[in-house]
Amino acid sequence: MTSPVTETPAADSASALEHFLSGLRYETDCSDVQRSLEGGPDFVLLDVRQPQSFSDGHVPGASNLPHAKIIGSRLGTYAAGTLFVVYCAGPHCNGAQRAAIRMARLGRPVKIMVGGMSGWRDEGFAVATGPA
């Protein structure tokens, strides 16, 4: 007898490895971002929510650039190969995906911080307040 878990066989190890490695090319998590911020980040962290949401609470060290305002001229001060990590409110919000699409269309390296602000708070990490 098979269960809903086993009725579809698992992928072979090589395929599974490629799949999971691929995911890390597009996403990072709150814990990895927090550890990286402690050591001096090698990426730019962008909160892509509206300014009021940013002011109410954001990841310390993040800059605010709402996803709808991501255009080439706003990124001109960053070197071409700069990695951007974007986040929004959380899993119920698609702002980070919208930001990542804009960044990719502009030819910029980008990852999404999975969990967004709700994930950050769930981890118990410090939250900064105030305007950008």
C-alpha positions in Angstrom: 0.0 0.0 0.0 1.3 3.5 -0.8 0.6 6.8 0.9 0.2 10.2 -0.6 3.8 10.7 0.2 5.1 7.6 -1.6 2.7 7.3 -4.5 5.0 9.6 -6.5 8.5 8.2 -6.3 11.2 10.6 -5.0 13.6 12.0 -7.5 17.0 10.4 -7.9 19.8 12.0 -5.8 21.4 13.9 -8.7 18.1 15.4 -9.7 17.3 16.3 -6.1 20.7 17.9 -5.6 20.2 20.1 -8.7 16.7 21.0 -7.6 17.7 22.1 -4.1 20.9 23.9 -5.2 18.8 25.7 -7.8 16.5 27.0 -5.1 19.4 28.6 -3.2 20.3 30.5 -6.4 17.0 32.4 -6.1 16.3 32.5 -2.3 18.0 33.0 1.0 16.4 32.9 4.5 16.2 35.3 7.4 18.8 33.5 9.4 21.4 33.6 6.6 20.7 37.3 6.1 21.0 38.0 9.8 24.4 36.2 10.0 25.6 38.0 6.9 24.7 41.4 8.3 26.7 40.7 11.4 29.8 40.1 9.4 29.5 43.0 7.0 27.1 42.1 4.1 28.4 41.4 0.6 24.9 42.3 -0.8 22.4 45.2 -0.7 19.3 44.4 1.4 16.2 46.1 0.0 12.9 46.3 1.8 10.5 46.7 -1.2 7.4 47.6 0.9 5.8 51.1 1.0 7.7 53.7 3.1 5.1 53.6 6.0 5.5 49.9 6.4 9.3 50.3 6.3 9.1 53.0 9.0 6.9 50.8 11.2 9.6 48.1 11.2 12.3 46.9 9.0 15.5 44.8 9.0 18.3 46.8 10.4 20.6 47.9 7.5 18.0 47.6 4.9 17.2 50.3 2.4 13.7 51.1 1.3 12.8 51.0 -2.4 9.2 50.0 -3.1 9.1 47.4 -5.8 7.1 49.6 -8.2 9.9 52.2 -8.1 12.7 49.8 -9.0 14.1 51.3 -12.3 17.6 51.4 -13.7 18.3 55.0 -12.8 17.6 54.3 -9.1 20.2 51.5 -9.1 22.9 53.5 -11.0 25.1 54.0 -7.9 25.5 50.2 -7.5 28.2 48.3 -9.4 26.7 46.1 -12.1 27.5 42.8 -10.3 26.0 43.9 -6.9 23.7 41.2 -5.5 20.4 42.5 -4.2 18.4 40.7 -1.6 14.8 41.8 -1.5 12.0 41.2 0.9 8.5 42.3 1.6 5.9 41.7 4.4 6.0 37.9 4.3 4.7 34.8 2.5 1.3 36.4 2.0 2.9 39.2 -0.1 4.2 39.0 -3.6 6.2 42.3 -3.5 9.5 40.5 -3.2 8.7 38.5 -6.4 7.7 41.6 -8.2 10.9 43.3 -7.1 13.0 40.3 -8.2 11.4 40.3 -11.6 12.2 44.0 -12.0 15.8 43.5 -10.9 16.2 40.5 -13.2 14.8 42.5 -16.1 17.4 45.2 -15.4 20.1 42.5 -15.5 20.8 42.7 -11.8 21.7 39.7 -9.6 18.9 39.2 -7.1 17.6 36.8 -4.4 14.5 36.9 -2.3 14.7 36.7 1.5 12.1 34.0 2.2 9.7 34.9 5.0 10.1 38.6 4.7 9.4 40.7 7.7 7.0 38.2 9.3 9.8 35.6 9.0 12.3 38.0 10.4 10.1 38.7 13.4 9.3 35.0 13.9 13.0 34.4 14.2 13.2 37.0 17.0 15.7 39.2 15.2 16.0 42.9 16.0 13.7 45.3 14.1 14.6 48.9 13.3 12.0 51.6 13.0 11.9 55.0 11.4 12.0 56.4 7.9 14.6 55.5 5.3 
